[in-house]
Amino acid sequence: MQCCGGKGKKVEDANASGIDVKKLDHILEKYRSVPGSLITVLQEAQEIYGYLSMKVLHYIAEQTNTKLAKVYGVATFYTQFRLKPIGKYLIMLCQGTACHVNGAKSVEAALCDELGIREGETTEDLLFTLNNVACLGCCSLSPVMMVNGETYGNLTPTKARELIKELRNKHMESKGA
C-alpha cells in the first residue's frame, strides 16, 4: 500500500526565514577554540531550533571557518541530526517483522491518509511527524507505534486514525479553540 501525496515537503523552507542565527553566537564563542567541537555545536544548535536548517548550517560554517560541505556532511551522517522540523507529536511506527506481519503497512497507509503526509514528513501545521522505525521492541503488542514516547499497541487502521483525531482535539483544547 502506498501513502498519499505529501503536503509537508516545504515545511523547512517556510520556517527557516524566521530563524535568528544570532542565538548561536554564545555557543560558537564557547567552542571557538575547542578542536573537534563541530558535533557539539550542531547538537546545541538543534537543541535551540529543534532542527538544523540550511541557514543555521551556513552560519555555523561561516562562523567556524569550516567548509559548508563538512558541516553538512556531519549533519547528514549522524542520525541524531534533523534537517527538517519535527511535529509536536513524533509518531514512530514499528516496521519490524511481527508488526509487518500483523498489519503495520495498513496502519501506515491510514496514518498517511489521515495526516496528509508520507512517512518521514511533517504536517504543515507542525503538529505531526511520521517516521517508520525498524523495531520498538514491543512485538507482543504488534502492530505498535510510539507517540512522544508513549506506546500504542494492537493497532488497526481505525484505531490509528482515532488516536490522531484525539491528539488533534487535545491540541485544539490546549490552544483554547
N, C-alpha and C positions, 0 to 999 in steps of 0.2 A: 504494500500500500504506500502511496506517495502522499506527502503532506501538501497542503495547499500552498499557493504562492505567498511569498513573504512581503509583509508590509514593513518589516523592521530593518531593512537594509541600510537606510540612510541615517540612522539614529546618531552615529558617531559624528558625522559631518554637522548635523544640526546643533549638537551640544558643544562642539569644540570651540566655536567662536566666542562663547561666553566664559571661557576658561581664563582665569587670571594667573598667568605663569609666574608672576612675582611671588606667589605663595611658596615657590620653590627656593627662593633666594637663601633663606636661612639654612635649608638642607644642603644646598650647593656650597655655601660658605663653610658649613660644618665639616664636609668631606672633601673640600678642595685639595687639601694636601695629603689625603689618605689614599695611597695607591690601591688599586683593585676594589674601589668602593662603588663601582657602577651599579651592581646588583642592589646594594643597599639604597642607593639614591633612587633607583627605579621602584623599589619596594615602598619607600616612604612617599614617593610621588603618587603611586597608586593608592596608598592609604588616604592621601588628601583628596584625590579626584574620583576614586572608585575604579578608575581605569587609566590607561596611558594613551592619550590622544596623540596624533602626529604633531600637533602644536607643542605638546609637552616634550615629546621626544626630540624635536628640533631644538627647543630651548635648552634641554639638558646637553645635547651635543655641542651647541654653540657655547654655553657657559663652562663646559668642562674641557673645551678644546679637543673633543673626541669626534671622529668621523660619524656622521649620521648612520652610515651603514653598520658600524659597530654597535651603536646604541640600539638600533632597530633589530640587529641580529640577536643581541642578548634578550631583548624584549619578546622576540618571537620564538626563541629557542626554549625558554623556560615556560612550562605550562602555568606557573603561578601568575604570570602576567596576562592582563586582558587589554586588548586594543580597542575594545568597544565597551560602552557602559552596560552594566547588567541591571536587570529589573529589581524592584523591591523584593519580589518573590523569585528566588532562583530554584527552578524545578530541575532536579536531576532524575532522569528516568532510566532505570536499570535496563540494560540490553543483554545481560548475562544469559547463559543457557536456559536456566529454569524460567526466567522472565520471558525470554524469547518464545520458548515452547508454550507458555501459558498465556500468550496474547499481548506482549509488550508492543508489538507493531501496531495492533489495532488501537491500543491506548494512545500511542504516539500520534496516530492519524487523528484521533478525536481531539487530542490536545492542540495539535497544529490547526485543526479546523476551528476550534473554539477560540484560540488565541489569534488566529490570522497570521501566524508566522511559521517558519520552518525550524527544524532543530538547529540549535546554535545561534538563533536570533533572539532579539529582544523586541517586545511590543513598542510601538511608537510612544505610548504614554509612560514608558519605562517602568511598567508595573510587573511584567513577567519576562523571564529569560528561560528558555527551554534548552537543556543540554542532555544528550544521551551519555551515559557512563557505562563502563564495562561491567561493573558489579558493585552492588551496595552491600553485599554480604547478608541479605535477608531472604534467602532462597525459599524458606518456608512460607513467606508472605507473597510470593510471586503471583502476578507481576506487581512490582513495587516502585515507588518513587519517593524522593525526599524533597520537601519544600522548606527551604531555610533550616535544614537540619531535622525537621520533623518527618517521620516515616509514615507513609500511607501504603497499605498493602491490600492484597486480594482485589486489585483494581479491575474494573471493567471500563469500557469507553464511557458509559453513562456515569459511573462513579467519578471518573476523572473530570468530566465536564461539570458535574455538580460541585466538585471541590473548587474548580476555577471560579465558578459563579459565587460560591461562598466567600472566597478570598476577595473578589471584586467588591462584593457587598460590604465586607468588613472594612475594606479600604475606603469606600464611599462614606460609610458611617463615621469613620475616624476623621474624615475631612469635613463632616457636618453637612453633607449633602442630603 
